[in-house]
Amino acid sequence: MSVREPGRCTIWWIRRDLRLDDNAALLRAALSDTMVPVFVDDEGGEGAWGLGGAQRWWVARSIASLAHDLAQRGSRLIVLRGRAAAELVSIARACNASEVCWSRRFEPAAKRQESEVEGALDQAGIGWSSFLSNHLFDPDEIQTQTGNPYQVYTPFSRNLRARGVPGTPREAPAVLPPVGPAPAGLGADAMAYEPVPDWAGGMRERWTVGEAGARAALERFIGSGALSDYPDGRDIPSVDGTSLLSPYLAFGEIGIRRIWREASQARGASAAGIDKFHAELLWREFATHVLHHFPRTEDKPLRAEFAAFPWADDRPSLRAWQRGRTGYPLVDAGMRQLWATGWMHNRVRMVVASFLVKHLLLPWQDGARWFWDTLVDADLANNSLGWQWAAGCGADAAPYFRIFNPTSQAEKFDAGGAYIRRWVPELARVPDKFIFAPWEAPATVLAAAGVRLGREYPEPIVEHGFARKRALDALAKVSRGS
């Protein structure tokens, strides 16, 4: 059993592990006589993928929540601003700390940041240790039979499942070591990133940020019975058939081992539901594995031939897509849900992504950047893998010739149009027969519903048949190498 080390001071460098439960770095630091929890606001350390607008809103609240939780256990959060390496060495010297502990990250810029911190601490004669707190398995330990990284999900997931049940999550300490004499820092309120103008009302209404919010979301998901219906229910955007845990995972407000274990032990849940939910958690592991081993995929296609893809340059169409004004109701509903809440249903994410890269022939990087700025659950590995999946240019990607028809997708997954009516209220009175394709409705029907195409609701910005042929023609050019 671990025991406290008298006279020892350790810095807990908090990154995207904003929780006390099942946090190996915290548990290591908490063995010391004094522990100094430090969050460094190091925007430069994120490289080209600094926090997007929705993430900044989220992390400010998460930091405040963590500061409260630390205070409840006799500790105190210190917020610093600057380069992580310099700030950590400075505070370690000020506190006479002998070690700095942190949770590993696998994004390219975050790995460079870690390397810089390690070098600075080594030069200063300060010890350090890093831990795998936010993933089930170390991506360096997973490889194919030929010793290479995986690029296909199914064999990757088989490998992970063969390793057995993930370890038991460890509870948060009831009491933490005191901070002792340490610089005051900036305080949690230094992270109060309020948007101007205030566009965050829908996010405030939708989310409870912080570790307590994460645990409540998990309990709600497990207790609702949604896990039993998960294989099918997760595809219906008008119901809460998904866990809604993605932003909490993205910021480490809940550990993946905790989620895995609670789902495994859910009373009354179907084996198929648990298995499918676990598969989605393993997809997250796969995304991290791919980005770690192929760091160029943060903004370049894994499949090199797609670097020559003849993408269009159409800013008006991109703007229409961003604002949910494409004239395709399911696409517009998803984009408006994203803008209002910072989140979009996963099935709809696939539809809107396919629409951007195949109907509009716009670069997947444009979509990835928009999602990065507007999603509260933005995660670089998931974002890059998901967009390259949609564009057909990444690991285990859908073939480019697989082109979602947004009308038939709406008919299949939003039967009755509840999701569309929720997020595209100008179509609320359109009959079910035409809710998915209002341009097919007679003028009299639209008039009765209070809709004039081109006025209250836009006409489609591109025709599906034309867009499909154009996309396939573009793919043919890449395939021929011309």
Salt bridges, closest charged atoms under 4 A:
GLU5 OE1 - ARG8 NE 3.00
GLU5 OE2 - ARG28 NH1 3.71
ASP21 OD2 - ARG215 NH1 3.87
ASP21 OD1 - ARG258 NH2 2.78
ASP22 OD1 - ARG257 NH2 2.58
ASP41 OD2 - ARG81 NE 2.85
ASP42 OD1 - ARG83 NH1 3.94
GLU43 OE1 - ARG56 NH1 3.85
GLU46 OE2 - ARG105 NH1 2.96
ASP69 OD1 - HIS68 ND1 3.49
GLU99 OE1 - ARG8 NH2 2.44
GLU99 OE1 - ARG28 NH2 2.84
GLU107 OE1 - ARG105 NE 3.10
GLU114 OE2 - ARG15 NH1 2.68
GLU116 OE1 - ARG83 NH2 3.05
ASP138 OD2 - ARG104 NH1 2.92
ASP140 OD2 - ARG104 NH2 3.99
ASP140 OD1 - HIS292 NE2 2.79
GLU171 OE2 - ARG258 NH2 3.45
GLU194 OE2 - ARG61 NH2 2.23
GLU194 OE1 - ARG204 NH1 3.73
ASP198 OD2 - ARG204 NH2 2.51
ASP235 OD1 - ARG347 NE 3.25
GLU262 OE2 - ARG258 NH1 3.97
ASP275 OD1 - ARG161 NH1 3.18
GLU280 OE1 - ARG234 NH2 3.18
GLU280 OE2 - LYS276 NZ 3.63
GLU285 OE2 - HIS135 ND1 3.38
ASP299 OD1 - LYS300 NZ 3.53
GLU305 OE2 - ARG303 NH2 2.81
ASP313 OD1 - ARG315 NE 3.31
ASP366 OD2 - ARG315 NH2 2.90
ASP377 OD2 - ARG349 NH2 2.73
GLU426 OE2 - ARG325 NH1 3.68
GLU426 OE2 - ARG336 NH2 2.92
ASP432 OD1 - ARG421 NH2 3.02
GLU456 OE2 - ARG452 NH2 2.63
ASP473 OD2 - LYS469 NZ 2.94
